[in-house]
Amino acid sequence: MPIYEYCCPDCGGKFDLLRRLSQVDEVALCPVCNREARRLISSFASFARDAGGVSTSIGGGSSCATCSSSSCATCG
């Protein structure tokens, strides 16, 4: 089962839920204020090490997953 990330637009709380694919469109309630939260677009980072032990990112970019910003601090 995949883990989905959610954010509450009312209190700003962020949380994860382990859900079946068939549950992805069901309402997720914020555990802090019990209001409806929205699902976030998640991203992950993958790294590989070369023979010298140097890490490099694989297939990623430097921008946020939800916009073209280079910092998630600018997302709202």
Distance bins in CASP14 RR format, pairs under 12 A and 6 or more apart:
PFRMAT RR
TARGET T0000
AUTHOR 0000-0000-0000
RMODE 2
METHOD distances of the structure
MODEL  1
1 16 0 0 0 0 0 1 0 0 0 0 0
1 17 0 0 0 0 1 0 0 0 0 0 0
1 18 1 0 1 0 0 0 0 0 0 0 0
1 19 1 0 0 1 0 0 0 0 0 0 0
1 20 1 0 1 0 0 0 0 0 0 0 0
1 21 1 0 0 1 0 0 0 0 0 0 0
1 22 0 0 0 0 0 1 0 0 0 0 0
1 23 0 0 0 0 1 0 0 0 0 0 0
1 24 0 0 0 0 0 1 0 0 0 0 0
2 16 0 0 0 0 0 1 0 0 0 0 0
2 17 0 0 0 0 1 0 0 0 0 0 0
2 18 1 0 0 1 0 0 0 0 0 0 0
2 19 1 0 0 1 0 0 0 0 0 0 0
2 20 0 0 0 0 1 0 0 0 0 0 0
2 21 1 0 0 1 0 0 0 0 0 0 0
2 22 0 0 0 0 0 1 0 0 0 0 0
2 23 0 0 0 0 1 0 0 0 0 0 0
2 24 0 0 0 0 1 0 0 0 0 0 0
2 39 0 0 0 0 0 1 0 0 0 0 0
2 42 0 0 0 0 1 0 0 0 0 0 0
2 44 0 0 0 0 0 1 0 0 0 0 0
3 15 0 0 0 0 0 1 0 0 0 0 0
3 16 1 0 1 0 0 0 0 0 0 0 0
3 17 1 0 0 1 0 0 0 0 0 0 0
3 18 1 0 1 0 0 0 0 0 0 0 0
3 19 1 0 0 1 0 0 0 0 0 0 0
3 20 0 0 0 0 0 1 0 0 0 0 0
3 21 0 0 0 0 0 1 0 0 0 0 0
3 24 0 0 0 0 0 1 0 0 0 0 0
3 39 0 0 0 0 0 1 0 0 0 0 0
3 40 0 0 0 0 0 1 0 0 0 0 0
3 42 0 0 0 0 1 0 0 0 0 0 0
3 44 0 0 0 0 0 1 0 0 0 0 0
4 14 0 0 0 0 0 1 0 0 0 0 0
4 15 0 0 0 0 1 0 0 0 0 0 0
4 16 1 0 0 1 0 0 0 0 0 0 0
4 17 1 0 1 0 0 0 0 0 0 0 0
4 18 0 0 0 0 1 0 0 0 0 0 0
4 19 1 0 1 0 0 0 0 0 0 0 0
4 20 0 0 0 0 0 1 0 0 0 0 0
4 21 0 0 0 0 0 1 0 0 0 0 0
4 23 0 0 0 0 1 0 0 0 0 0 0
4 24 1 0 0 1 0 0 0 0 0 0 0
4 25 0 0 0 0 0 1 0 0 0 0 0
4 26 0 0 0 0 0 1 0 0 0 0 0
4 28 1 0 0 1 0 0 0 0 0 0 0
4 37 0 0 0 0 0 1 0 0 0 0 0
4 38 0 0 0 0 0 1 0 0 0 0 0
4 39 1 0 1 0 0 0 0 0 0 0 0
4 40 1 0 0 1 0 0 0 0 0 0 0
4 41 0 0 0 0 0 1 0 0 0 0 0
4 42 1 0 0 1 0 0 0 0 0 0 0
5 13 0 0 0 0 0 1 0 0 0 0 0
5 14 1 0 0 1 0 0 0 0 0 0 0
5 15 1 0 0 1 0 0 0 0 0 0 0
5 16 1 0 1 0 0 0 0 0 0 0 0
5 17 0 0 0 0 1 0 0 0 0 0 0
5 18 0 0 0 0 0 1 0 0 0 0 0
5 19 0 0 0 0 0 1 0 0 0 0 0
5 28 0 0 0 0 1 0 0 0 0 0 0
5 37 0 0 0 0 1 0 0 0 0 0 0
5 38 0 0 0 0 1 0 0 0 0 0 0
5 39 1 0 0 1 0 0 0 0 0 0 0
5 40 1 0 1 0 0 0 0 0 0 0 0
5 41 0 0 0 0 1 0 0 0 0 0 0
5 42 1 0 1 0 0 0 0 0 0 0 0
5 43 0 0 0 0 1 0 0 0 0 0 0
5 44 0 0 0 0 0 1 0 0 0 0 0
5 65 0 0 0 0 1 0 0 0 0 0 0
5 66 0 0 0 0 0 1 0 0 0 0 0
5 72 0 0 0 0 0 1 0 0 0 0 0
6 12 0 0 0 0 0 1 0 0 0 0 0
6 13 0 0 0 0 1 0 0 0 0 0 0
6 14 1 0 0 1 0 0 0 0 0 0 0
6 15 1 0 1 0 0 0 0 0 0 0 0
6 16 1 0 0 1 0 0 0 0 0 0 0
6 17 1 0 0 1 0 0 0 0 0 0 0
6 18 0 0 0 0 0 1 0 0 0 0 0
6 19 0 0 0 0 0 1 0 0 0 0 0
6 24 0 0 0 0 0 1 0 0 0 0 0
6 26 0 0 0 0 0 1 0 0 0 0 0
6 27 0 0 0 0 0 1 0 0 0 0 0
6 28 1 0 1 0 0 0 0 0 0 0 0
6 29 0 0 0 0 1 0 0 0 0 0 0
6 30 1 0 0 1 0 0 0 0 0 0 0
6 31 0 0 0 0 1 0 0 0 0 0 0
6 32 0 0 0 0 0 1 0 0 0 0 0
6 35 0 0 0 0 0 1 0 0 0 0 0
6 36 0 0 0 0 1 0 0 0 0 0 0
6 37 1 0 1 0 0 0 0 0 0 0 0
6 38 1 0 0 1 0 0 0 0 0 0 0
6 39 1 0 1 0 0 0 0 0 0 0 0
6 40 1 0 0 1 0 0 0 0 0 0 0
6 41 0 0 0 0 0 1 0 0 0 0 0
6 42 0 0 0 0 0 1 0 0 0 0 0
7 13 1 0 0 1 0 0 0 0 0 0 0
7 14 1 0 1 0 0 0 0 0 0 0 0
7 15 0 0 0 0 1 0 0 0 0 0 0
7 16 0 0 0 0 0 1 0 0 0 0 0
7 17 0 0 0 0 0 1 0 0 0 0 0
7 28 0 0 0 0 1 0 0 0 0 0 0
7 30 0 0 0 0 1 0 0 0 0 0 0
7 32 0 0 0 0 0 1 0 0 0 0 0
7 35 0 0 0 0 0 1 0 0 0 0 0
7 36 0 0 0 0 0 1 0 0 0 0 0
7 37 1 0 0 1 0 0 0 0 0 0 0
7 38 1 0 0 1 0 0 0 0 0 0 0
7 39 0 0 0 0 1 0 0 0 0 0 0
7 40 1 0 1 0 0 0 0 0 0 0 0
7 41 0 0 0 0 0 1 0 0 0 0 0
7 42 0 0 0 0 0 1 0 0 0 0 0
7 66 0 0 0 0 0 1 0 0 0 0 0
7 72 0 0 0 0 0 1 0 0 0 0 0
7 75 0 0 0 0 1 0 0 0 0 0 0
7 76 0 0 0 0 1 0 0 0 0 0 0
8 14 1 0 0 1 0 0 0 0 0 0 0
8 15 0 0 0 0 1 0 0 0 0 0 0
8 28 0 0 0 0 1 0 0 0 0 0 0
8 29 0 0 0 0 1 0 0 0 0 0 0
8 30 1 1 0 0 0 0 0 0 0 0 0
8 31 0 0 0 0 1 0 0 0 0 0 0
8 32 1 0 0 1 0 0 0 0 0 0 0
8 33 1 0 0 1 0 0 0 0 0 0 0
8 34 0 0 0 0 1 0 0 0 0 0 0
8 35 1 0 1 0 0 0 0 0 0 0 0
8 36 0 0 0 0 1 0 0 0 0 0 0
8 37 1 0 1 0 0 0 0 0 0 0 0
8 38 1 0 0 1 0 0 0 0 0 0 0
8 39 0 0 0 0 0 1 0 0 0 0 0
8 40 0 0 0 0 0 1 0 0 0 0 0
9 30 0 0 0 0 1 0 0 0 0 0 0
9 33 0 0 0 0 0 1 0 0 0 0 0
9 35 1 0 0 1 0 0 0 0 0 0 0
9 36 0 0 0 0 1 0 0 0 0 0 0
9 37 1 0 0 1 0 0 0 0 0 0 0
9 38 1 0 0 1 0 0 0 0 0 0 0
9 39 0 0 0 0 0 1 0 0 0 0 0
9 40 0 0 0 0 0 1 0 0 0 0 0
9 76 0 0 0 0 1 0 0 0 0 0 0
10 29 0 0 0 0 0 1 0 0 0 0 0
10 30 1 0 0 1 0 0 0 0 0 0 0
10 32 0 0 0 0 1 0 0 0 0 0 0
10 33 1 0 1 0 0 0 0 0 0 0 0
10 34 0 0 0 0 1 0 0 0 0 0 0
10 35 1 0 1 0 0 0 0 0 0 0 0
10 36 0 0 0 0 1 0 0 0 0 0 0
10 37 0 0 0 0 1 0 0 0 0 0 0
10 38 0 0 0 0 0 1 0 0 0 0 0
11 29 0 0 0 0 0 1 0 0 0 0 0
11 30 1 0 0 1 0 0 0 0 0 0 0
11 31 0 0 0 0 0 1 0 0 0 0 0
11 32 1 0 1 0 0 0 0 0 0 0 0
11 33 1 0 1 0 0 0 0 0 0 0 0
11 34 0 0 0 0 1 0 0 0 0 0 0
11 35 1 0 0 1 0 0 0 0 0 0 0
11 36 0 0 0 0 0 1 0 0 0 0 0
11 37 0 0 0 0 1 0 0 0 0 0 0
12 30 0 0 0 0 1 0 0 0 0 0 0
12 31 0 0 0 0 0 1 0 0 0 0 0
12 32 0 0 0 0 1 0 0 0 0 0 0
12 33 0 0 0 0 1 0 0 0 0 0 0
12 35 0 0 0 0 1 0 0 0 0 0 0
12 37 0 0 0 0 1 0 0 0 0 0 0
12 38 0 0 0 0 0 1 0 0 0 0 0
12 40 0 0 0 0 0 1 0 0 0 0 0
12 76 0 0 0 0 1 0 0 0 0 0 0
13 28 0 0 0 0 0 1 0 0 0 0 0
13 29 0 0 0 0 0 1 0 0 0 0 0
13 30 1 0 0 1 0 0 0 0 0 0 0
13 31 0 0 0 0 1 0 0 0 0 0 0
13 32 1 0 1 0 0 0 0 0 0 0 0
13 33 0 0 0 0 1 0 0 0 0 0 0
13 34 0 0 0 0 0 1 0 0 0 0 0
13 35 0 0 0 0 1 0 0 0 0 0 0
13 37 1 0 0 1 0 0 0 0 0 0 0
13 38 0 0 0 0 0 1 0 0 0 0 0
13 40 0 0 0 0 0 1 0 0 0 0 0
14 28 0 0 0 0 0 1 0 0 0 0 0
14 30 0 0 0 0 1 0 0 0 0 0 0
14 31 0 0 0 0 0 1 0 0 0 0 0
14 32 0 0 0 0 1 0 0 0 0 0 0
14 37 0 0 0 0 1 0 0 0 0 0 0
14 38 0 0 0 0 0 1 0 0 0 0 0
14 39 0 0 0 0 0 1 0 0 0 0 0
14 40 1 0 0 1 0 0 0 0 0 0 0
14 42 0 0 0 0 0 1 0 0 0 0 0
14 72 0 0 0 0 0 1 0 0 0 0 0
14 75 0 0 0 0 0 1 0 0 0 0 0
15 28 0 0 0 0 1 0 0 0 0 0 0
15 29 0 0 0 0 1 0 0 0 0 0 0
15 30 1 0 0 1 0 0 0 0 0 0 0
15 31 1 0 1 0 0 0 0 0 0 0 0
15 32 0 0 0 0 1 0 0 0 0 0 0
15 33 0 0 0 0 0 1 0 0 0 0 0
15 37 1 0 0 1 0 0 0 0 0 0 0
15 38 0 0 0 0 0 1 0 0 0 0 0
15 39 0 0 0 0 0 1 0 0 0 0 0
15 40 0 0 0 0 0 1 0 0 0 0 0
16 28 0 0 0 0 1 0 0 0 0 0 0
16 31 0 0 0 0 0 1 0 0 0 0 0
16 37 0 0 0 0 0 1 0 0 0 0 0
16 39 0 0 0 0 0 1 0 0 0 0 0
16 40 0 0 0 0 1 0 0 0 0 0 0
16 42 0 0 0 0 1 0 0 0 0 0 0
17 23 0 0 0 0 1 0 0 0 0 0 0
17 24 0 0 0 0 1 0 0 0 0 0 0
17 26 0 0 0 0 1 0 0 0 0 0 0
17 27 0 0 0 0 0 1 0 0 0 0 0
17 28 1 0 1 0 0 0 0 0 0 0 0
17 29 0 0 0 0 1 0 0 0 0 0 0
17 30 0 0 0 0 0 1 0 0 0 0 0
17 31 0 0 0 0 1 0 0 0 0 0 0
17 37 0 0 0 0 1 0 0 0 0 0 0
17 39 0 0 0 0 1 0 0 0 0 0 0
17 40 0 0 0 0 0 1 0 0 0 0 0
17 42 0 0 0 0 0 1 0 0 0 0 0
18 24 0 0 0 0 0 1 0 0 0 0 0
18 28 0 0 0 0 0 1 0 0 0 0 0
19 25 0 0 0 0 1 0 0 0 0 0 0
19 26 1 0 0 1 0 0 0 0 0 0 0
19 27 0 0 0 0 0 1 0 0 0 0 0
19 28 0 0 0 0 1 0 0 0 0 0 0
19 39 0 0 0 0 1 0 0 0 0 0 0
20 26 0 0 0 0 1 0 0 0 0 0 0
23 39 0 0 0 0 0 1 0 0 0 0 0
24 39 1 0 0 1 0 0 0 0 0 0 0
25 38 0 0 0 0 0 1 0 0 0 0 0
25 39 0 0 0 0 1 0 0 0 0 0 0
26 36 0 0 0 0 0 1 0 0 0 0 0
26 37 0 0 0 0 0 1 0 0 0 0 0
26 39 0 0 0 0 0 1 0 0 0 0 0
27 34 0 0 0 0 0 1 0 0 0 0 0
27 35 0 0 0 0 0 1 0 0 0 0 0
27 36 1 0 1 0 0 0 0 0 0 0 0
27 37 0 0 0 0 1 0 0 0 0 0 0
27 38 0 0 0 0 0 1 0 0 0 0 0
27 39 0 0 0 0 0 1 0 0 0 0 0
28 34 0 0 0 0 0 1 0 0 0 0 0
28 35 0 0 0 0 0 1 0 0 0 0 0
28 36 1 0 0 1 0 0 0 0 0 0 0
28 37 1 0 1 0 0 0 0 0 0 0 0
28 38 0 0 0 0 1 0 0 0 0 0 0
28 39 1 0 0 1 0 0 0 0 0 0 0
28 40 0 0 0 0 0 1 0 0 0 0 0
29 35 1 0 0 1 0 0 0 0 0 0 0
29 36 1 0 0 1 0 0 0 0 0 0 0
29 37 1 0 0 1 0 0 0 0 0 0 0
29 38 0 0 0 0 0 1 0 0 0 0 0
30 36 1 0 0 1 0 0 0 0 0 0 0
30 37 1 0 1 0 0 0 0 0 0 0 0
30 38 0 0 0 0 1 0 0 0 0 0 0
31 37 0 0 0 0 1 0 0 0 0 0 0
38 66 0 0 0 0 0 1 0 0 0 0 0
38 76 0 0 0 0 0 1 0 0 0 0 0
39 66 0 0 0 0 0 1 0 0 0 0 0
40 64 0 0 0 0 0 1 0 0 0 0 0
40 65 0 0 0 0 1 0 0 0 0 0 0
40 66 1 0 0 1 0 0 0 0 0 0 0
40 67 0 0 0 0 0 1 0 0 0 0 0
40 72 0 0 0 0 0 1 0 0 0 0 0
40 75 0 0 0 0 1 0 0 0 0 0 0
40 76 0 0 0 0 0 1 0 0 0 0 0
41 63 0 0 0 0 0 1 0 0 0 0 0
41 64 0 0 0 0 1 0 0 0 0 0 0
41 65 1 0 1 0 0 0 0 0 0 0 0
41 66 1 0 1 0 0 0 0 0 0 0 0
41 67 0 0 0 0 1 0 0 0 0 0 0
41 72 0 0 0 0 0 1 0 0 0 0 0
41 75 0 0 0 0 0 1 0 0 0 0 0
42 64 0 0 0 0 0 1 0 0 0 0 0
42 65 1 0 0 1 0 0 0 0 0 0 0
42 66 0 0 0 0 1 0 0 0 0 0 0
42 72 0 0 0 0 0 1 0 0 0 0 0
43 57 0 0 0 0 0 1 0 0 0 0 0
43 59 0 0 0 0 0 1 0 0 0 0 0
43 60 0 0 0 0 1 0 0 0 0 0 0
43 61 0 0 0 0 1 0 0 0 0 0 0
43 62 0 0 0 0 0 1 0 0 0 0 0
43 63 0 0 0 0 1 0 0 0 0 0 0
43 64 1 0 0 1 0 0 0 0 0 0 0
43 65 1 1 0 0 0 0 0 0 0 0 0
43 66 0 0 0 0 1 0 0 0 0 0 0
43 67 0 0 0 0 0 1 0 0 0 0 0
43 72 0 0 0 0 1 0 0 0 0 0 0
44 57 0 0 0 0 0 1 0 0 0 0 0
44 58 0 0 0 0 0 1 0 0 0 0 0
44 59 0 0 0 0 0 1 0 0 0 0 0
44 60 0 0 0 0 1 0 0 0 0 0 0
44 61 0 0 0 0 0 1 0 0 0 0 0
44 65 0 0 0 0 1 0 0 0 0 0 0
45 55 0 0 0 0 0 1 0 0 0 0 0
45 56 0 0 0 0 0 1 0 0 0 0 0
45 57 1 0 0 1 0 0 0 0 0 0 0
45 58 0 0 0 0 1 0 0 0 0 0 0
45 59 0 0 0 0 1 0 0 0 0 0 0
45 60 1 0 0 1 0 0 0 0 0 0 0
45 61 0 0 0 0 1 0 0 0 0 0 0
45 62 0 0 0 0 0 1 0 0 0 0 0
45 65 0 0 0 0 0 1 0 0 0 0 0
46 55 0 0 0 0 0 1 0 0 0 0 0
46 56 0 0 0 0 1 0 0 0 0 0 0
46 57 1 0 0 1 0 0 0 0 0 0 0
46 58 1 0 1 0 0 0 0 0 0 0 0
46 59 1 0 0 1 0 0 0 0 0 0 0
46 60 1 0 0 1 0 0 0 0 0 0 0
46 61 0 0 0 0 0 1 0 0 0 0 0
47 53 0 0 0 0 0 1 0 0 0 0 0
47 54 0 0 0 0 0 1 0 0 0 0 0
47 55 1 0 1 0 0 0 0 0 0 0 0
47 56 1 0 0 1 0 0 0 0 0 0 0
47 57 1 0 1 0 0 0 0 0 0 0 0
47 58 1 0 0 1 0 0 0 0 0 0 0
47 59 0 0 0 0 0 1 0 0 0 0 0
47 60 0 0 0 0 0 1 0 0 0 0 0
48 54 0 0 0 0 1 0 0 0 0 0 0
48 55 1 0 0 1 0 0 0 0 0 0 0
48 56 1 0 0 1 0 0 0 0 0 0 0
48 57 0 0 0 0 1 0 0 0 0 0 0
48 58 1 0 1 0 0 0 0 0 0 0 0
48 59 0 0 0 0 1 0 0 0 0 0 0
48 60 0 0 0 0 0 1 0 0 0 0 0
49 55 1 0 1 0 0 0 0 0 0 0 0
49 56 1 0 0 1 0 0 0 0 0 0 0
49 57 0 0 0 0 0 1 0 0 0 0 0
49 58 0 0 0 0 0 1 0 0 0 0 0
50 56 1 0 0 1 0 0 0 0 0 0 0
50 58 0 0 0 0 0 1 0 0 0 0 0
61 68 0 0 0 0 0 1 0 0 0 0 0
61 70 0 0 0 0 1 0 0 0 0 0 0
62 68 0 0 0 0 0 1 0 0 0 0 0
62 69 0 0 0 0 1 0 0 0 0 0 0
62 70 1 0 1 0 0 0 0 0 0 0 0
62 71 0 0 0 0 1 0 0 0 0 0 0
62 72 0 0 0 0 0 1 0 0 0 0 0
63 69 1 0 0 1 0 0 0 0 0 0 0
63 70 1 0 1 0 0 0 0 0 0 0 0
63 71 0 0 0 0 1 0 0 0 0 0 0
63 72 0 0 0 0 1 0 0 0 0 0 0
63 74 0 0 0 0 0 1 0 0 0 0 0
63 75 0 0 0 0 0 1 0 0 0 0 0
64 70 1 0 0 1 0 0 0 0 0 0 0
64 71 1 0 0 1 0 0 0 0 0 0 0
64 72 1 0 1 0 0 0 0 0 0 0 0
64 73 0 0 0 0 1 0 0 0 0 0 0
64 74 1 0 0 1 0 0 0 0 0 0 0
64 75 1 0 1 0 0 0 0 0 0 0 0
64 76 0 0 0 0 0 1 0 0 0 0 0
65 72 0 0 0 0 1 0 0 0 0 0 0
65 75 0 0 0 0 1 0 0 0 0 0 0
66 72 0 0 0 0 1 0 0 0 0 0 0
66 74 0 0 0 0 0 1 0 0 0 0 0
66 75 1 0 1 0 0 0 0 0 0 0 0
66 76 0 0 0 0 1 0 0 0 0 0 0
67 73 0 0 0 0 0 1 0 0 0 0 0
67 74 1 0 0 1 0 0 0 0 0 0 0
67 75 1 0 1 0 0 0 0 0 0 0 0
67 76 0 0 0 0 1 0 0 0 0 0 0
68 74 0 0 0 0 1 0 0 0 0 0 0
68 75 0 0 0 0 0 1 0 0 0 0 0
69 75 1 0 0 1 0 0 0 0 0 0 0
69 76 0 0 0 0 1 0 0 0 0 0 0
END
